[in-house]
Amino acid sequence: MIDVLVNSVFYEKRLAPPGANFFRHFFCMVVCDAIEDKHHLKLDPNKCIKLKNRTVMGSIEPMRIAKRPVAPVIQEIASSTMSSDVQTLSFADTEQPAGVRMRLLKGTRLEVELGLKGVELKDIRRLRLRVNRDRIVLLADNTKSLFDFCVPFYMDSSSIQQKLHPDLSKLTFSVPIVFP
């Protein structure tokens, strides 16, 4: 014997009204297909019979359903704090391009550190940093792209603070974040 359980609210709203022939037929087709897939029984949805004065045929054994606490939809992300003035959210647990380290400072500035190992840094004028609304590009000799990636928020490219560390082979820059 195969039992089909229907939510009582769904039954009252969609299947019980007299003009719900479309939903009743659609429901029968879905149930027949599910029974055929699971139990390999061929049922014809056109030959379904609506029980007139009986919405239940047979009895259903009470089931034990383990109650689990509902997980919250919104979860807080713990951010590490360096001092009381600066809150830092590191993107260390997310996938980042190789040689890139990004930090979000107090939710208002993005600090990016680009590793330049293997790049000749004798002349600082060889490097060109381009920051668009959501894209960061670092070029060498205006032709070779060293870094090219997008960030998930908008940046104000008019006020960038940058510093080159030739001894560490790093370029560090900070840019404000713009909220639309």
N, C-alpha and C positions, 0 to 999 in steps of 0.2 A: 504494500500500500504506500502511496506517495502522498504526503501532505503538502499543501500549498498554503502558506500563511500570507495574509494581506493585512497591512496596517489598517486599523479601523478608521482613522482619520482620512486616509487615502480612499478607502472604500466609500465612506459617506460622501466625500467631495466629488470623486471621479467615476465611481462605478455604480452607485446606488440610484442617482437621479434617472428619471424615465428617459430623458433625451441623451443619455450617455452611451448610446450604442457603439459609437466609434471607439471610445475608450475601452468598453467591455470587450469588443472584438480584438482590438490591439493588445489588450492585456492577455486574452486567451492565446493569441498567436505567440506572444513572448513566453508565456508559461509552457506552451506545448513545445516550442523550440528548445527551451531549457531542459525539459524532461527528456526530450529526444536526444539531446547532446549528452546528458549525464547518465541516463538509464537505458538508452537505445530502445526506447518504446516509441512507436509511431502513433501519434494522436492527431486527429483532424480538428482544427480549431473551428471549422464551420459547423460541427455537430455538437458544440457545447450547449449545455442546458443550464439555465438559470433556475436555481431552486426558489420556488415562489415564496413560501412562508418559512423557509429555513435557510439561514445564512451559514450554518455550520452543519457539517455532516461528520459524525464521529467525534472523538474526543482527543485532545492533545495533552500529552504528558507534560507536567510542569518541568521546566528546565532550570538548571542552576546556571546562572550567568554571573561570571566573576566581575565584580564591580571594580573598575580601575579609576584612579583619579584622572580627571581630564587634564591634559597638558595645556598650558596657557598658549594662546595664539601668538601673543607678543611676548618675546623673551628679552630680558635686558642683557646687554653685552657689557661685561666688565672691562673697563679701560684702566690701563696702568697709569699711575700719576707720578710725575717726576718731581713736582713741587706743588705748592698750593696755587701758584699762578698759572701753571701750564699743565693742562691735561692732555695726555697723548693717547691716541688710539693707533696701535700698530697693525699693519696688514700682514703680520708674519704668518698667520694661520691660513691666509688665502694665497692662491697661486699668483706669483708676480713674475714679470720677465726676468731673465737671468741678469745679474748685476744691478738690480734695481731694489732700493729699499724706500718705502713710502711710509710716512706717518702723518696722521691728522692731528693738528695742534688745536685744542679747545674747540674743535668743530668749525673753525673759521679760516685756518691756513693749512695748506698742504706742503709738507716738507719732503722733498725727493732727493735721494742720494744715488748718483749714477757712478758705477765703477768703470774706470777707463783703463783697465789693465790690457796691455798689448797695443795701446795707441800711443804714438809718439806725441809728447806734450811739450816740445821745445818752444813752440809758438802758440800762444793762447788765441791768436786771431784765426787759427785754423778751425776752431770749433765754433759752431753757430747753434744756439738753442732757440727753438721756435715753440711757442706755447699758444695753442688756439683755445677755444672755449672748453673743449674736452679732450684734446690731444696734445701729446708731448713728443717732439722730434728733436734729436741731437744729430747734427750733421758735421762731418769732417771734410774740409776743403769744398764745401757747398755741394758736394756730389755724393759722398759716401754716407749712408744713414747708419749711425751707430746704435741709436735707440729710436723706436717709433711705436708708441702704444697710446691707448685711450684710457681715460679715467672715468668713473661712473658719476661725476658731477661736473658742474661748470666752474671755470677758473677765470679770474680777472687778469688777463695777460698784460695789462698796462703797468702793473706794479709788482715786478718780480725782483726778488733779492737773490743774487747768485754769488757763489764763491768757488773758485777753483783751487784744489789742493794738489799741486803737482807731485809733492813728495808722497802722498797717499794714493795717487792716481784716482782721484774722486772729484766729481763736480756736485756741489750741493746747492740747491736753490729752494726758495720758499715762495709760494704764490697764494694770494687770498682766494677763498672759495666764494662764489656768487650763488645765492639762493634765488631762484626765479619767483 
